[in-house]
Amino acid sequence: MSSPEPQGATGAPQGLQVRCPSCGVMHTYSTDNPYRPFCGKGCKAIDLGAWASESYRVEAKPTTEDLLDDPGT
Ligand SMILES: [Zn+2]
């Protein structure tokens, strides 16, 4: 008398395994996790940091005009 299939009261599968887009580790997806779909706070910070620095890199171009700007005289 045993039921191998777990019963989902809310219809959502419990223990859903998802892959963290940052470090690639499998972890349990939970709405209790504020950092989902990341596995934790660190991975979310890393992902945001990488995105920010990458976009910043594109914007921050060295301008020769700045160097050539001579006060004169
Ligand atoms: Zn992670």
N, CA, C, O and the ligand as a Tripos MOL2 file, in Angstrom:
@<TRIPOS>MOLECULE
protein
  293   291    74     0     0
PROTEIN
NO_CHARGES

@<TRIPOS>ATOM
      1 N           0.8290   -1.1990    0.0000 N.3       1 MET1
      2 CA          0.0000    0.0000    0.0000 C.3       1 MET1
      3 C           0.8670    1.2540    0.0000 C.2       1 MET1
      4 O           0.9670    1.9660    0.9990 O.2       1 MET1
      5 N           1.4560    1.4890   -1.0890 N.am      2 SER2
      6 CA          2.2780    2.6840   -1.1620 C.3       2 SER2
      7 C           2.0700    3.3740   -2.5010 C.2       2 SER2
      8 O           1.9460    2.7280   -3.5410 O.2       2 SER2
      9 N           2.0340    4.6950   -2.4530 N.am      3 SER3
     10 CA          1.8590    5.4440   -3.6980 C.3       3 SER3
     11 C           3.1830    6.0640   -4.1050 C.2       3 SER3
     12 O           3.6630    7.0020   -3.4690 O.2       3 SER3
     13 N           3.7630    5.5400   -5.1580 N.am      4 PRO4
     14 CA          5.0680    6.0190   -5.6300 C.3       4 PRO4
     15 C           5.0030    7.4480   -6.1670 C.2       4 PRO4
     16 O           5.9940    8.1770   -6.1320 O.2       4 PRO4
     17 N           3.8510    7.8370   -6.6550 N.am      5 GLU5
     18 CA          3.7510    9.1730   -7.2190 C.3       5 GLU5
     19 C           3.3950   10.2010   -6.1560 C.2       5 GLU5
     20 O           2.4290   10.0150   -5.4170 O.2       5 GLU5
     21 N           4.1550   11.2740   -6.0710 N.am      6 PRO6
     22 CA          3.8670   12.3260   -5.0910 C.3       6 PRO6
     23 C           2.6360   13.1160   -5.5010 C.2       6 PRO6
     24 O           2.3840   13.3440   -6.6840 O.2       6 PRO6
     25 N           1.8890   13.5220   -4.5110 N.am      7 GLN7
     26 CA          0.6680   14.2610   -4.8050 C.3       7 GLN7
     27 C           0.9370   15.7530   -4.7210 C.2       7 GLN7
     28 O           1.4430   16.2510   -3.7160 O.2       7 GLN7
     29 N           0.5930   16.4540   -5.7840 N.am      8 GLY8
     30 CA          0.7820   17.9020   -5.7910 C.3       8 GLY8
     31 C          -0.5270   18.5960   -5.4750 C.2       8 GLY8
     32 O          -1.4740   18.5580   -6.2610 O.2       8 GLY8
     33 N          -0.5690   19.2140   -4.3400 N.am      9 ALA9
     34 CA         -1.8060   19.8660   -3.9200 C.3       9 ALA9
     35 C          -2.0910   21.0930   -4.7860 C.2       9 ALA9
     36 O          -3.2340   21.3440   -5.1700 O.2       9 ALA9
     37 N          -1.0540   21.8390   -5.0820 N.am     10 THR10
     38 CA         -1.2390   23.0680   -5.8450 C.3      10 THR10
     39 C          -1.0770   22.8300   -7.3410 C.2      10 THR10
     40 O          -1.3390   23.7230   -8.1460 O.2      10 THR10
     41 N          -0.6510   21.6410   -7.7110 N.am     11 GLY11
     42 CA         -0.4640   21.3350   -9.1120 C.3      11 GLY11
     43 C           0.9590   21.6040   -9.5570 C.2      11 GLY11
     44 O           1.3940   21.0800  -10.5820 O.2      11 GLY11
     45 N           1.6920   22.4110   -8.8040 N.am     12 ALA12
     46 CA          3.0850   22.6850   -9.1550 C.3      12 ALA12
     47 C           3.9720   21.5760   -8.6170 C.2      12 ALA12
     48 O           3.8590   21.1840   -7.4550 O.2      12 ALA12
     49 N           4.8460   21.0790   -9.4600 N.am     13 PRO13
     50 CA          5.7480   20.0090   -9.0260 C.3      13 PRO13
     51 C           6.7120   20.4960   -7.9570 C.2      13 PRO13
     52 O           7.3430   21.5450   -8.0910 O.2      13 PRO13
     53 N           6.8080   19.7200   -6.9090 N.am     14 GLN14
     54 CA          7.7190   20.1100   -5.8450 C.3      14 GLN14
     55 C           9.0870   19.5170   -6.0910 C.2      14 GLN14
     56 O           9.2100   18.3990   -6.5910 O.2      14 GLN14
     57 N          10.1040   20.2620   -5.7420 N.am     15 GLY15
     58 CA         11.4570   19.7750   -5.9370 C.3      15 GLY15
     59 C          11.8870   19.8880   -7.3830 C.2      15 GLY15
     60 O          12.6790   19.0750   -7.8590 O.2      15 GLY15
     61 N          11.3730   20.8880   -8.0930 N.am     16 LEU16
     62 CA         11.7680   21.0790   -9.4780 C.3      16 LEU16
     63 C          13.2240   21.5140   -9.5610 C.2      16 LEU16
     64 O          13.6310   22.5160   -8.9730 O.2      16 LEU16
     65 N          13.9880   20.7400  -10.2980 N.am     17 GLN17
     66 CA         15.4090   21.0370  -10.4140 C.3      17 GLN17
     67 C          15.6600   21.9410  -11.6160 C.2      17 GLN17
     68 O          15.2630   21.6370  -12.7410 O.2      17 GLN17
     69 N          16.3180   23.0390  -11.3540 N.am     18 VAL18
     70 CA         16.6770   23.9540  -12.4280 C.3      18 VAL18
     71 C          18.1730   24.2250  -12.3740 C.2      18 VAL18
     72 O          18.8200   24.0230  -11.3470 O.2      18 VAL18
     73 N          18.7020   24.6820  -13.4860 N.am     19 ARG19
     74 CA         20.1430   24.9480  -13.5320 C.3      19 ARG19
     75 C          20.3940   26.4340  -13.3280 C.2      19 ARG19
     76 O          19.7650   27.2840  -13.9580 O.2      19 ARG19
     77 N          21.3150   26.7210  -12.4470 N.am     20 CYS20
     78 CA         21.6760   28.1050  -12.1930 C.3      20 CYS20
     79 C          22.3830   28.6630  -13.4270 C.2      20 CYS20
     80 O          23.3930   28.1060  -13.8570 O.2      20 CYS20
     81 N          21.8710   29.7530  -14.0030 N.am     21 PRO21
     82 CA         22.4660   30.3160  -15.2200 C.3      21 PRO21
     83 C          23.8470   30.9000  -14.9930 C.2      21 PRO21
     84 O          24.5610   31.2020  -15.9500 O.2      21 PRO21
     85 N          24.2230   31.0590  -13.7520 N.am     22 SER22
     86 CA         25.5200   31.6610  -13.4520 C.3      22 SER22
     87 C          26.6060   30.6080  -13.2700 C.2      22 SER22
     88 O          27.6390   30.6470  -13.9380 O.2      22 SER22
     89 N          26.3640   29.6680  -12.3620 N.am     23 CYS23
     90 CA         27.3960   28.6800  -12.0650 C.3      23 CYS23
     91 C          27.0490   27.3090  -12.6390 C.2      23 CYS23
     92 O          27.9000   26.4210  -12.6850 O.2      23 CYS23
     93 N          25.8060   27.1340  -13.0760 N.am     24 GLY24
     94 CA         25.4320   25.9020  -13.7530 C.3      24 GLY24
     95 C          25.1050   24.7530  -12.8260 C.2      24 GLY24
     96 O          24.9330   23.6210  -13.2770 O.2      24 GLY24
     97 N          25.0170   25.0280  -11.5380 N.am     25 VAL25
     98 CA         24.7140   23.9660  -10.5910 C.3      25 VAL25
     99 C          23.2090   23.7190  -10.5700 C.2      25 VAL25
    100 O          22.4130   24.6440  -10.7300 O.2      25 VAL25
    101 N          22.8370   22.4690  -10.3710 N.am     26 MET26
    102 CA         21.4190   22.1350  -10.2840 C.3      26 MET26
    103 C          20.9270   22.4030   -8.8730 C.2      26 MET26
    104 O          21.5350   21.9690   -7.8950 O.2      26 MET26
    105 N          19.8320   23.1140   -8.7830 N.am     27 HIS27
    106 CA         19.2770   23.3720   -7.4630 C.3      27 HIS27
    107 C          17.7560   23.3490   -7.5490 C.2      27 HIS27
    108 O          17.1790   23.3600   -8.6360 O.2      27 HIS27
    109 N          17.1320   23.3180   -6.4030 N.am     28 THR28
    110 CA         15.6810   23.2280   -6.3830 C.3      28 THR28
    111 C          15.0490   24.5950   -6.5750 C.2      28 THR28
    112 O          15.3020   25.5350   -5.8210 O.2      28 THR28
    113 N          14.2370   24.6740   -7.5850 N.am     29 TYR29
    114 CA         13.5540   25.9310   -7.8650 C.3      29 TYR29
    115 C          12.4510   26.1290   -6.8330 C.2      29 TYR29
    116 O          11.6080   25.2600   -6.6080 O.2      29 TYR29
    117 N          12.4930   27.2960   -6.2210 N.am     30 SER30
    118 CA         11.4920   27.5620   -5.2000 C.3      30 SER30
    119 C          11.1150   29.0340   -5.2220 C.2      30 SER30
    120 O          11.9640   29.9110   -5.3820 O.2      30 SER30
    121 N           9.8340   29.2800   -5.0590 N.am     31 THR31
    122 CA          9.3870   30.6690   -5.0280 C.3      31 THR31
    123 C           9.8550   31.3570   -3.7540 C.2      31 THR31
    124 O           9.7810   32.5780   -3.6150 O.2      31 THR31
    125 N          10.3430   30.5310   -2.8220 N.am     32 ASP32
    126 CA         10.8880   31.1040   -1.5870 C.3      32 ASP32
    127 C          12.2800   31.6680   -1.8190 C.2      32 ASP32
    128 O          12.8080   32.4210   -1.0000 O.2      32 ASP32
    129 N          12.8610   31.2910   -2.9460 N.am     33 ASN33
    130 CA         14.2130   31.7660   -3.2530 C.3      33 ASN33
    131 C          14.1380   33.1020   -4.0020 C.2      33 ASN33
    132 O          13.7440   33.1370   -5.1680 O.2      33 ASN33
    133 N          14.5100   34.1830   -3.3460 N.am     34 PRO34
    134 CA         14.4360   35.5090   -3.9630 C.3      34 PRO34
    135 C          15.4550   35.6870   -5.0780 C.2      34 PRO34
    136 O          15.3910   36.6590   -5.8310 O.2      34 PRO34
    137 N          16.3940   34.7540   -5.1870 N.am     35 TYR35
    138 CA         17.4640   34.8900   -6.1730 C.3      35 TYR35
    139 C          17.2400   34.0010   -7.3810 C.2      35 TYR35
    140 O          18.0940   33.9150   -8.2640 O.2      35 TYR35
    141 N          16.0730   33.3310   -7.4220 N.am     36 ARG36
    142 CA         15.7980   32.4740   -8.5620 C.3      36 ARG36
    143 C          15.8360   33.2930   -9.8530 C.2      36 ARG36
    144 O          15.4950   34.4750   -9.8110 O.2      36 ARG36
    145 N          16.2220   32.7420  -10.9710 N.am     37 PRO37
    146 CA         16.5730   31.3210  -11.1150 C.3      37 PRO37
    147 C          18.0010   30.9960  -10.6940 C.2      37 PRO37
    148 O          18.4930   29.9000  -10.9600 O.2      37 PRO37
    149 N          18.6570   31.9260  -10.0520 N.am     38 PHE38
    150 CA         20.0050   31.6490   -9.5650 C.3      38 PHE38
    151 C          19.9130   30.8100   -8.3070 C.2      38 PHE38
    152 O          18.8730   30.7610   -7.6500 O.2      38 PHE38
    153 N          21.0300   30.1420   -7.9770 N.am     39 CYS39
    154 CA         21.0210   29.2570   -6.8210 C.3      39 CYS39
    155 C          21.1770   30.0600   -5.5330 C.2      39 CYS39
    156 O          20.8110   29.5890   -4.4560 O.2      39 CYS39
    157 N          21.7120   31.2550   -5.6430 N.am     40 GLY40
    158 CA         21.9030   32.0360   -4.4250 C.3      40 GLY40
    159 C          22.2400   33.4820   -4.7230 C.2      40 GLY40
    160 O          22.3350   33.9080   -5.8750 O.2      40 GLY40
    161 N          22.4140   34.2100   -3.6520 N.am     41 LYS41
    162 CA         22.6760   35.6340   -3.7550 C.3      41 LYS41
    163 C          23.9700   35.9170   -4.5100 C.2      41 LYS41
    164 O          24.0410   36.8410   -5.3200 O.2      41 LYS41
    165 N          24.9940   35.1060   -4.2320 N.am     42 GLY42
    166 CA         26.2930   35.3210   -4.8560 C.3      42 GLY42
    167 C          26.2250   35.2310   -6.3660 C.2      42 GLY42
    168 O          26.8070   36.0550   -7.0720 O.2      42 GLY42
    169 N          25.5040   34.2140   -6.8680 N.am     43 CYS43
    170 CA         25.4370   34.0110   -8.3080 C.3      43 CYS43
    171 C          24.6610   35.1400   -8.9730 C.2      43 CYS43
    172 O          24.9980   35.5480  -10.0840 O.2      43 CYS43
    173 N          23.6580   35.6350   -8.3320 N.am     44 LYS44
    174 CA         22.8920   36.7240   -8.9100 C.3      44 LYS44
    175 C          23.7550   37.9830   -8.9850 C.2      44 LYS44
    176 O          23.7020   38.7270   -9.9640 O.2      44 LYS44
    177 N          24.5410   38.2080   -7.9500 N.am     45 ALA45
    178 CA         25.4120   39.3810   -7.9190 C.3      45 ALA45
    179 C          26.4800   39.2640   -8.9950 C.2      45 ALA45
    180 O          26.8180   40.2500   -9.6500 O.2      45 ALA45
    181 N          27.0100   38.0570   -9.1780 N.am     46 ILE46
    182 CA         28.0360   37.8350  -10.1900 C.3      46 ILE46
    183 C          27.4680   38.0990  -11.5740 C.2      46 ILE46
    184 O          28.1100   38.7350  -12.4110 O.2      46 ILE46
    185 N          26.2560   37.6040  -11.8060 N.am     47 ASP47
    186 CA         25.6470   37.7660  -13.1200 C.3      47 ASP47
    187 C          25.3820   39.2310  -13.4090 C.2      47 ASP47
    188 O          25.6760   39.7090  -14.5040 O.2      47 ASP47
    189 N          24.8430   39.9310  -12.4630 N.am     48 LEU48
    190 CA         24.5640   41.3490  -12.6320 C.3      48 LEU48
    191 C          25.8580   42.1280  -12.7940 C.2      48 LEU48
    192 O          25.9340   43.0570  -13.5980 O.2      48 LEU48
    193 N          26.8680   41.7520  -12.0340 N.am     49 GLY49
    194 CA         28.1470   42.4390  -12.1060 C.3      49 GLY49
    195 C          28.7880   42.2420  -13.4710 C.2      49 GLY49
    196 O          29.3300   43.1840  -14.0490 O.2      49 GLY49
    197 N          28.7280   41.0210  -13.9840 N.am     50 ALA50
    198 CA         29.3220   40.7310  -15.2830 C.3      50 ALA50
    199 C          28.6000   41.5120  -16.3710 C.2      50 ALA50
    200 O          29.2260   42.0640  -17.2750 O.2      50 ALA50
    201 N          27.3220   41.5490  -16.2770 N.am     51 TRP51
    202 CA         26.5320   42.2780  -17.2830 C.3      51 TRP51
    203 C          26.8440   43.7600  -17.2260 C.2      51 TRP51
    204 O          26.9970   44.4130  -18.2580 O.2      51 TRP51
    205 N          26.9360   44.2810  -16.0270 N.am     52 ALA52
    206 CA         27.1720   45.7110  -15.8570 C.3      52 ALA52
    207 C          28.5640   46.0810  -16.3600 C.2      52 ALA52
    208 O          28.7250   47.0630  -17.0860 O.2      52 ALA52
    209 N          29.5590   45.3020  -15.9780 N.am     53 SER53
    210 CA         30.9280   45.6290  -16.3720 C.3      53 SER53
    211 C          31.0950   45.4870  -17.8770 C.2      53 SER53
    212 O          31.8360   46.2440  -18.5050 O.2      53 SER53
    213 N          30.3970   44.5060  -18.4530 N.am     54 GLU54
    214 CA         30.5190   44.2840  -19.8890 C.3      54 GLU54
    215 C          29.9290   45.4510  -20.6730 C.2      54 GLU54
    216 O          30.5220   45.9210  -21.6430 O.2      54 GLU54
    217 N          28.7730   45.9070  -20.2500 N.am     55 SER55
    218 CA         28.1380   47.0130  -20.9490 C.3      55 SER55
    219 C          28.9100   48.3040  -20.6940 C.2      55 SER55
    220 O          28.9620   49.1970  -21.5390 O.2      55 SER55
    221 N          29.4890   48.3730  -19.5410 N.am     56 TYR56
    222 CA         30.2660   49.5650  -19.1980 C.3      56 TYR56
    223 C          31.5130   49.6340  -20.0760 C.2      56 TYR56
    224 O          31.9750   50.7030  -20.4730 O.2      56 TYR56
    225 N          32.0300   48.4500  -20.3570 N.am     57 ARG57
    226 CA         33.2400   48.3550  -21.1610 C.3      57 ARG57
    227 C          32.9990   48.9300  -22.5540 C.2      57 ARG57
    228 O          33.8510   49.6180  -23.1160 O.2      57 ARG57
    229 N          31.8340   48.6380  -23.0910 N.am     58 VAL58
    230 CA         31.5090   49.0890  -24.4410 C.3      58 VAL58
    231 C          31.3750   50.6070  -24.4740 C.2      58 VAL58
    232 O          31.7670   51.2630  -25.4390 O.2      58 VAL58
    233 N          30.8150   51.1450  -23.4010 N.am     59 GLU59
    234 CA         30.5990   52.5910  -23.3700 C.3      59 GLU59
    235 C          31.9020   53.3510  -23.1090 C.2      59 GLU59
    236 O          32.1310   54.4440  -23.6270 O.2      59 GLU59
    237 N          32.7440   52.7270  -22.2840 N.am     60 ALA60
    238 CA         33.9580   53.4380  -21.8960 C.3      60 ALA60
    239 C          35.0420   53.2680  -22.9540 C.2      60 ALA60
    240 O          35.8950   52.3870  -22.8480 O.2      60 ALA60
    241 N          35.0000   54.0980  -23.9460 N.am     61 LYS61
    242 CA         36.0350   54.0540  -24.9800 C.3      61 LYS61
    243 C          37.0160   55.2040  -24.7700 C.2      61 LYS61
    244 O          36.6050   56.3260  -24.4720 O.2      61 LYS61
    245 N          38.2760   54.9360  -24.9200 N.am     62 PRO62
    246 CA         39.2800   56.0040  -24.7870 C.3      62 PRO62
    247 C          39.2020   56.9460  -25.9810 C.2      62 PRO62
    248 O          39.2580   56.5240  -27.1360 O.2      62 PRO62
    249 N          39.0750   58.1830  -25.6820 N.am     63 THR63
    250 CA         38.9490   59.1510  -26.7660 C.3      63 THR63
    251 C          40.2460   59.9300  -26.9250 C.2      63 THR63
    252 O          40.7630   60.5020  -25.9650 O.2      63 THR63
    253 N          40.7490   59.9450  -28.1170 N.am     64 THR64
    254 CA         41.9960   60.6670  -28.3720 C.3      64 THR64
    255 C          41.7400   62.1640  -28.3770 C.2      64 THR64
    256 O          42.6450   62.9630  -28.1360 O.2      64 THR64
    257 N          40.5070   62.5320  -28.6500 N.am     65 GLU65
    258 CA         40.1840   63.9590  -28.6710 C.3      65 GLU65
    259 C          40.4330   64.5860  -27.3050 C.2      65 GLU65
    260 O          40.8370   65.7420  -27.1790 O.2      65 GLU65
    261 N          40.1690   63.7560  -26.2740 N.am     66 ASP66
    262 CA         40.3970   64.2620  -24.9240 C.3      66 ASP66
    263 C          41.8680   64.5600  -24.7040 C.2      66 ASP66
    264 O          42.2350   65.5420  -24.0580 O.2      66 ASP66
    265 N          42.7230   63.6680  -25.2700 N.am     67 LEU67
    266 CA         44.1560   63.8330  -25.0700 C.3      67 LEU67
    267 C          44.6940   64.9970  -25.9100 C.2      67 LEU67
    268 O          45.6700   65.6560  -25.5520 O.2      67 LEU67
    269 N          44.0210   65.2180  -27.0380 N.am     68 LEU68
    270 CA         44.4960   66.2750  -27.9360 C.3      68 LEU68
    271 C          43.9650   67.6520  -27.5490 C.2      68 LEU68
    272 O          44.3240   68.6860  -28.1130 O.2      68 LEU68
    273 N          43.0890   67.5950  -26.5510 N.am     69 ASP69
    274 CA         42.5160   68.8770  -26.1460 C.3      69 ASP69
    275 C          43.5650   69.7100  -25.4050 C.2      69 ASP69
    276 O          43.7810   69.5270  -24.2070 O.2      69 ASP69
    277 N          44.1940   70.5970  -26.1080 N.am     70 ASP70
    278 CA         45.2610   71.4030  -25.5140 C.3      70 ASP70
    279 C          44.7660   72.8190  -25.2390 C.2      70 ASP70
    280 O          44.1210   73.4230  -26.0960 O.2      70 ASP70
    281 N          45.0480   73.3340  -24.1050 N.am     71 PRO71
    282 CA         44.6170   74.6990  -23.7680 C.3      71 PRO71
    283 C          45.2550   75.7450  -24.6730 C.2      71 PRO71
    284 O          44.7370   76.8530  -24.8150 O.2      71 PRO71
    285 N          46.3710   75.3910  -25.2770 N.am     72 GLY72
    286 CA         46.9780   76.3130  -26.2180 C.3      72 GLY72
    287 C          47.8720   77.3420  -25.5390 C.2      72 GLY72
    288 O          48.2310   77.2370  -24.3660 O.2      72 GLY72
    289 N          48.2000   78.3120  -26.3240 N.am     73 THR73
    290 CA         49.0520   79.4230  -25.8960 C.3      73 THR73
    291 C          50.5350   79.0820  -25.8820 C.2      73 THR73
    292 O          51.3600   79.9290  -25.5410 O.2      73 THR73
    293 ZN         24.7740   29.4350   -8.9150 Zn       74 ZN74
@<TRIPOS>BOND
     1     1     2 1
     2     2     3 1
     3     3     4 2
     4     3     5 am
     5     5     6 1
     6     6     7 1
     7     7     8 2
     8     7     9 am
     9     9    10 1
    10    10    11 1
    11    11    12 2
    12    11    13 am
    13    13    14 1
    14    14    15 1
    15    15    16 2
    16    15    17 am
    17    17    18 1
    18    18    19 1
    19    19    20 2
    20    19    21 am
    21    21    22 1
    22    22    23 1
    23    23    24 2
    24    23    25 am
    25    25    26 1
    26    26    27 1
    27    27    28 2
    28    27    29 am
    29    29    30 1
    30    30    31 1
    31    31    32 2
    32    31    33 am
    33    33    34 1
    34    34    35 1
    35    35    36 2
    36    35    37 am
    37    37    38 1
    38    38    39 1
    39    39    40 2
    40    39    41 am
    41    41    42 1
    42    42    43 1
    43    43    44 2
    44    43    45 am
    45    45    46 1
    46    46    47 1
    47    47    48 2
    48    47    49 am
    49    49    50 1
    50    50    51 1
    51    51    52 2
    52    51    53 am
    53    53    54 1
    54    54    55 1
    55    55    56 2
    56    55    57 am
    57    57    58 1
    58    58    59 1
    59    59    60 2
    60    59    61 am
    61    61    62 1
    62    62    63 1
    63    63    64 2
    64    63    65 am
    65    65    66 1
    66    66    67 1
    67    67    68 2
    68    67    69 am
    69    69    70 1
    70    70    71 1
    71    71    72 2
    72    71    73 am
    73    73    74 1
    74    74    75 1
    75    75    76 2
    76    75    77 am
    77    77    78 1
    78    78    79 1
    79    79    80 2
    80    79    81 am
    81    81    82 1
    82    82    83 1
    83    83    84 2
    84    83    85 am
    85    85    86 1
    86    86    87 1
    87    87    88 2
    88    87    89 am
    89    89    90 1
    90    90    91 1
    91    91    92 2
    92    91    93 am
    93    93    94 1
    94    94    95 1
    95    95    96 2
    96    95    97 am
    97    97    98 1
    98    98    99 1
    99    99   100 2
   100    99   101 am
   101   101   102 1
   102   102   103 1
   103   103   104 2
   104   103   105 am
   105   105   106 1
   106   106   107 1
   107   107   108 2
   108   107   109 am
   109   109   110 1
   110   110   111 1
   111   111   112 2
   112   111   113 am
   113   113   114 1
   114   114   115 1
   115   115   116 2
   116   115   117 am
   117   117   118 1
   118   118   119 1
   119   119   120 2
   120   119   121 am
   121   121   122 1
   122   122   123 1
   123   123   124 2
   124   123   125 am
   125   125   126 1
   126   126   127 1
   127   127   128 2
   128   127   129 am
   129   129   130 1
   130   130   131 1
   131   131   132 2
   132   131   133 am
   133   133   134 1
   134   134   135 1
   135   135   136 2
   136   135   137 am
   137   137   138 1
   138   138   139 1
   139   139   140 2
   140   139   141 am
   141   141   142 1
   142   142   143 1
   143   143   144 2
   144   143   145 am
   145   145   146 1
   146   146   147 1
   147   147   148 2
   148   147   149 am
   149   149   150 1
   150   150   151 1
   151   151   152 2
   152   151   153 am
   153   153   154 1
   154   154   155 1
   155   155   156 2
   156   155   157 am
   157   157   158 1
   158   158   159 1
   159   159   160 2
   160   159   161 am
   161   161   162 1
   162   162   163 1
   163   163   164 2
   164   163   165 am
   165   165   166 1
   166   166   167 1
   167   167   168 2
   168   167   169 am
   169   169   170 1
   170   170   171 1
   171   171   172 2
   172   171   173 am
   173   173   174 1
   174   174   175 1
   175   175   176 2
   176   175   177 am
   177   177   178 1
   178   178   179 1
   179   179   180 2
   180   179   181 am
   181   181   182 1
   182   182   183 1
   183   183   184 2
   184   183   185 am
   185   185   186 1
   186   186   187 1
   187   187   188 2
   188   187   189 am
   189   189   190 1
   190   190   191 1
   191   191   192 2
   192   191   193 am
   193   193   194 1
   194   194   195 1
   195   195   196 2
   196   195   197 am
   197   197   198 1
   198   198   199 1
   199   199   200 2
   200   199   201 am
   201   201   202 1
   202   202   203 1
   203   203   204 2
   204   203   205 am
   205   205   206 1
   206   206   207 1
   207   207   208 2
   208   207   209 am
   209   209   210 1
   210   210   211 1
   211   211   212 2
   212   211   213 am
   213   213   214 1
   214   214   215 1
   215   215   216 2
   216   215   217 am
   217   217   218 1
   218   218   219 1
   219   219   220 2
   220   219   221 am
   221   221   222 1
   222   222   223 1
   223   223   224 2
   224   223   225 am
   225   225   226 1
   226   226   227 1
   227   227   228 2
   228   227   229 am
   229   229   230 1
   230   230   231 1
   231   231   232 2
   232   231   233 am
   233   233   234 1
   234   234   235 1
   235   235   236 2
   236   235   237 am
   237   237   238 1
   238   238   239 1
   239   239   240 2
   240   239   241 am
   241   241   242 1
   242   242   243 1
   243   243   244 2
   244   243   245 am
   245   245   246 1
   246   246   247 1
   247   247   248 2
   248   247   249 am
   249   249   250 1
   250   250   251 1
   251   251   252 2
   252   251   253 am
   253   253   254 1
   254   254   255 1
   255   255   256 2
   256   255   257 am
   257   257   258 1
   258   258   259 1
   259   259   260 2
   260   259   261 am
   261   261   262 1
   262   262   263 1
   263   263   264 2
   264   263   265 am
   265   265   266 1
   266   266   267 1
   267   267   268 2
   268   267   269 am
   269   269   270 1
   270   270   271 1
   271   271   272 2
   272   271   273 am
   273   273   274 1
   274   274   275 1
   275   275   276 2
   276   275   277 am
   277   277   278 1
   278   278   279 1
   279   279   280 2
   280   279   281 am
   281   281   282 1
   282   282   283 1
   283   283   284 2
   284   283   285 am
   285   285   286 1
   286   286   287 1
   287   287   288 2
   288   287   289 am
   289   289   290 1
   290   290   291 1
   291   291   292 2
@<TRIPOS>SUBSTRUCTURE
     1 MET1         2 RESIDUE 1 A MET
     2 SER2         6 RESIDUE 1 A SER
     3 SER3        10 RESIDUE 1 A SER
     4 PRO4        14 RESIDUE 1 A PRO
     5 GLU5        18 RESIDUE 1 A GLU
     6 PRO6        22 RESIDUE 1 A PRO
     7 GLN7        26 RESIDUE 1 A GLN
     8 GLY8        30 RESIDUE 1 A GLY
     9 ALA9        34 RESIDUE 1 A ALA
    10 THR10       38 RESIDUE 1 A THR
    11 GLY11       42 RESIDUE 1 A GLY
    12 ALA12       46 RESIDUE 1 A ALA
    13 PRO13       50 RESIDUE 1 A PRO
    14 GLN14       54 RESIDUE 1 A GLN
    15 GLY15       58 RESIDUE 1 A GLY
    16 LEU16       62 RESIDUE 1 A LEU
    17 GLN17       66 RESIDUE 1 A GLN
    18 VAL18       70 RESIDUE 1 A VAL
    19 ARG19       74 RESIDUE 1 A ARG
    20 CYS20       78 RESIDUE 1 A CYS
    21 PRO21       82 RESIDUE 1 A PRO
    22 SER22       86 RESIDUE 1 A SER
    23 CYS23       90 RESIDUE 1 A CYS
    24 GLY24       94 RESIDUE 1 A GLY
    25 VAL25       98 RESIDUE 1 A VAL
    26 MET26      102 RESIDUE 1 A MET
    27 HIS27      106 RESIDUE 1 A HIS
    28 THR28      110 RESIDUE 1 A THR
    29 TYR29      114 RESIDUE 1 A TYR
    30 SER30      118 RESIDUE 1 A SER
    31 THR31      122 RESIDUE 1 A THR
    32 ASP32      126 RESIDUE 1 A ASP
    33 ASN33      130 RESIDUE 1 A ASN
    34 PRO34      134 RESIDUE 1 A PRO
    35 TYR35      138 RESIDUE 1 A TYR
    36 ARG36      142 RESIDUE 1 A ARG
    37 PRO37      146 RESIDUE 1 A PRO
    38 PHE38      150 RESIDUE 1 A PHE
    39 CYS39      154 RESIDUE 1 A CYS
    40 GLY40      158 RESIDUE 1 A GLY
    41 LYS41      162 RESIDUE 1 A LYS
    42 GLY42      166 RESIDUE 1 A GLY
    43 CYS43      170 RESIDUE 1 A CYS
    44 LYS44      174 RESIDUE 1 A LYS
    45 ALA45      178 RESIDUE 1 A ALA
    46 ILE46      182 RESIDUE 1 A ILE
    47 ASP47      186 RESIDUE 1 A ASP
    48 LEU48      190 RESIDUE 1 A LEU
    49 GLY49      194 RESIDUE 1 A GLY
    50 ALA50      198 RESIDUE 1 A ALA
    51 TRP51      202 RESIDUE 1 A TRP
    52 ALA52      206 RESIDUE 1 A ALA
    53 SER53      210 RESIDUE 1 A SER
    54 GLU54      214 RESIDUE 1 A GLU
    55 SER55      218 RESIDUE 1 A SER
    56 TYR56      222 RESIDUE 1 A TYR
    57 ARG57      226 RESIDUE 1 A ARG
    58 VAL58      230 RESIDUE 1 A VAL
    59 GLU59      234 RESIDUE 1 A GLU
    60 ALA60      238 RESIDUE 1 A ALA
    61 LYS61      242 RESIDUE 1 A LYS
    62 PRO62      246 RESIDUE 1 A PRO
    63 THR63      250 RESIDUE 1 A THR
    64 THR64      254 RESIDUE 1 A THR
    65 GLU65      258 RESIDUE 1 A GLU
    66 ASP66      262 RESIDUE 1 A ASP
    67 LEU67      266 RESIDUE 1 A LEU
    68 LEU68      270 RESIDUE 1 A LEU
    69 ASP69      274 RESIDUE 1 A ASP
    70 ASP70      278 RESIDUE 1 A ASP
    71 PRO71      282 RESIDUE 1 A PRO
    72 GLY72      286 RESIDUE 1 A GLY
    73 THR73      290 RESIDUE 1 A THR
    74 ZN74       293 GROUP 0 **** ****
